[in-house]
Amino acid sequence: MTTAPDPSGIVRMLSDVTSALGSVRAADADPEASPVEGTGEALDGLIVATAAAPGRVTSLTFGPTAMRLDSATLAGETMAAVNAALADLQSRATAAAGAGTTDFTALSEQLKDIQDSASRRLTAFTDALVEAQGRIADRGGR
């Protein structure tokens, strides 16, 4: 008679996967890294915008003569500065994401080990179910 497989083993495997992925994220996290910001300007620096993730304008500065502009020009140039800041933010965020030094070889090995273990456990679980089904059938469904 086969012993029943431990169903907590599947939960443990999922926990192992989560832990492996968490270790990769933790390795990439730099607690001293400053948040990525983008800046943009219009009218030769008369209007300066700063943006931060996830796409929020964190600063908008107008030079002393900017308020002399008509409202349509002021609005258009402000929009240009903000859009430039958002584009700069996107560029810097992409560069920062690409600068990660994560080595996925170790993670791949861990996940392969987990996959092998999962395969063995699921096979044992399936075998136990088949055996139980056979015993039930042998007793005439009782």
N, C-alpha and C positions, 0 to 999 in steps of 0.2 A: 504494500500500500504506500502510495506517495504522500509525503507530508504536504500540506497546503502551503502554497507560496505566501510569502509575507507581502500583503498588498501595500504596506507602507514603503516597500522598496521602490515602487513607481513614484510615490511622492518624494522620496529621497532623491531619485534620479532627476526629477524636475527641479528640486532644490539645488542639486549640483550644477545643473545648467544655468540656473539663475545666478548662482554664486560665481561661476566661471565668467559669465558676461559682466557681472558686477565688478570683478577684479580687473577686467580690461577697461571698463569705464573709469574706475578709480585710478588706474595707471595713467590714463590720459588726462585726468583732471589736474590742473595746476592751481592750487589754492592761492598762489601769489599772482596769478595772471590777472591783469586788469580787464574789465569788460571791454569788448570790442566796440569802438565808436567810429562813426563816419562823419566827415564834415563836408560842407559844401558852401559855396559863396556865389554871390551875384553882384553885379555892378562894381567889379574890382574890389570886393571885400566890404562894400557898404552894407550888405546884408550877409550875415553868416549864420548858418544852421548847423546844428549837431544832432545826430541821431544815434540811438542805441537799440540793441535787440530788445524786443522782436520787431522793431520798426517804429519806435516811438521817437518823436522829436523831443530832445532833452534841453535844447537851448536854441533860442532864436534872438539874434542881436541885430539891431539896426543902428547904423552910423548916424551921426547928428543931422546930416542933410537928407537922409532917406525920407523923412516925414514931409519933405517939401515936394515929393513926387505926387503926381495925381494918383488916385486910388487904383485905377486899372493897372498902371505901370507898377505900383508898389505890390499889388497882389500878384501880378505875373512874375515879377522878379523874386518875390518871396517864394512862390511855388518853384521857381527854377533852383533857388538855393536849397530848399527842402528836398527836392528830387535829386539834386547832386549829392546831398548828404546821405540819402537813402542808397543811392548807387554806390557811394564810397563805402558805406556800411556793408553792403552786400559783398563787395569786392574783398574787403578786409576779413569778413567772416568766412568767406570761401577760402581765402589764403590761410587763415588760422586753422580751419578744419583740415586742410591739406597738409599742414605742418605737423600733424600728430605723428608720433614715433611708435605707434602701436605695432608690436610684432604679433601677428595673428597665428604664427606657427604654434606657439604654446597653447593658445586657445583651441586651435584645430585639433591638437593632440588630446587635450582634455575632453573635447566634445566627442572625439572618436572613441575614447575609453568609455565615456558615458553611453554612447550609442551601442557599443559592444555589450556593456552590462545590461542595458535595457533590452537588447535582443535576447540575451540569455534568460532574463527574468520573465519577459513576455512569453517566451517559449515554454518555460516551466509553468507559468500560469495557464497557458492554453492546454498543455498536457494534463494538468490537474483537472481542468474543466472537462476535457474529453474523457478522462478516466472516471470522473464522477457521473458523467452522462452514461457511460457504459455500465457502471454499477446500477444506476437507476433502471436502465433498459433490461439488465439481467434479472432484476427483481420484478419485472413486469410493470414497471412504472410506479411502483410503491416505494 
